[in-house]
Amino acid sequence: MSEAEKSKAQLVIVTGLVVFSFIFKSASLYLLYAAGIVGLLSIFIPVVGDFIVKIWFKIAEGLGWFNSRVILSIMFYVFLWPIAMLYRLSTKNPMGVKRPTSTNTVYVERNHEYTKKDLEQIW
């Protein structure tokens, strides 16, 4: 990771703590102290600043794992799965995969004569 990326991450941490101090009035003094400490440590002791950034990225990695597995699974089972089940109940052959009873093939014969216009805008 480059020094510019580390500096950006440290600035985001400090700015986030300052913004949270304005949002959460009850803990605003502690958040401002934390922002000052993180900012000063990042400037004067770069090793500690790098350690803070590593912790920050580990937290972000954990949140990414949580979002991708837990939250998206909840979204799937709460919204998408019930809609799919309702659609299946209301439609007899939604994707056309069941064989028609009159033929032995799943192919649909299409008698279409291609013209020049069919090839003008193929996408």
Secondary structure, 3 states (H helix, E strand, C coil): CCHHHHHHHHHHHHHHHHHHHHHCHHHHHHHHHHHHHHHHHHHHCHHHHHHHHHHHHHHHHHHHHHHHHHHHHHHHHHHHHHHHHHHHHHCCCCCCCCCCCCCCCCCCCCCCCCCHHHHCCCC
